[in-house]
Amino acid sequence: MKDDLTLRKTEDFNALYKKGKSSGSKYVVVIYRRNGTDLTRTAYIASKKVGNSVTRNRARRLMKEAVRLSGTALPKGFDMLFIARNGIADVKCADVKRSIEAALRRTGLTG
């Protein structure tokens, strides 16, 4: 993953939280906002409510892999934040993939 395609700045996260729209599913919440460029920037978050550091890292890896394997392409020109929900630690990648695809369909941005 390229560094310019990853959200890192605090002001970008704050703008997403304040002005972004959200869509959720069983294991993942997606917050998205138009960024005014042709690039799609992403970030993957798992809070301490998900579990210890090993569990949180696994949750982030699951979400990244599910987005990579997903047949739906992410829309261009958006900042997207994927937030892991509490039950994500005990599921397979295919379940997370279905959850992410469902959340992205609810946004209306994908075909």
Beta strands, then each sheet from edge to edge (+ up, - down):
strand 1: 21-24
strand 2: 28-34
strand 3: 41-45
strand 4: 78-84
sheet 1: 1+ 2- 4+ 3+
end
